[in-house]
Amino acid sequence: MSIHHKQLVLDAFKQLIGEGNTALLDHYISDHYRQHNPTLKDGKAGLLAALSALQQQPRPATTTSPVRLVIADGDYVLLLLSLSLYGKTWAVADLYRIAHNQLAEHWDAMEVQPPVALISGDMAGDAAAGKTFIQQCYTAVITGAATWSAFFAPDYTGYYPDDTWMTVTQYQLHRIMGEGSLIGVQAMMVREGVEWACYDIFRLRGNSITAHWRVAQAIPAVMSHNNGML
């Protein structure tokens, strides 16, 4: 089922966003679509308005897919994207919940970052064990029992441009997803008194972290709906 959900999200992304084919909106999007992006209005009508506005933006010079990584776990699919938009390069985390073979709910965060390379290589791993390990990592960091560096493999590579993320200890976990050696986490982070929607992606080898990506966006006080950002 997760494989089917992954392909469904990729197809919807290609048709609705990549090709601007809004005639397929009813095919891919639930009538009960719930939006958490703070700037977009709720529901299918809000999404249609956003897609119509996006079509007015200059098309990128290249047609290469912006999708860098996909994690599918049950009814949830998490995408990591690298987009050129509004004259800047953005890292974007897109999370979808699938219901009845349609996209039923959407969360995201976006942040100006250097371009993210396609994430490839061996993805094999025990996702269930990986999710448990990452849960234990957060618990240790939150309680002060350990720092993130205690869980890094000797060949660890961090792709988030700001290393000070490792000093943050205030998190409220909302969801942990896993596929193979890749674990995705949706959380609320508090940094210097500001609440952030935070998406972390870890690549594991056994009980160690070999790579890390992050997208974080400050949660605004006023949104276009009452659904919250998380």
ABEGO torsion letter per residue (X at the ends): XAAAAAAAAAAAAAAAAAAGBAAAAAAABBAABBBABAABBBEAAAAAAAAAAAAABBBBABABBABABBBBBEABBBBBBBBBBGGBBBBBBBBBBBBGGBBABBBBBBBBBBBBBBBBEBABEBAAAAAAAAAAAAAAAAAGABBAAAABBAABBBABABAAAAABABBBBABBBBBEABBBBBBBBBBGGBBBBBBBBBBBBEBBBABBBBBBBBBBABBABAAEAX
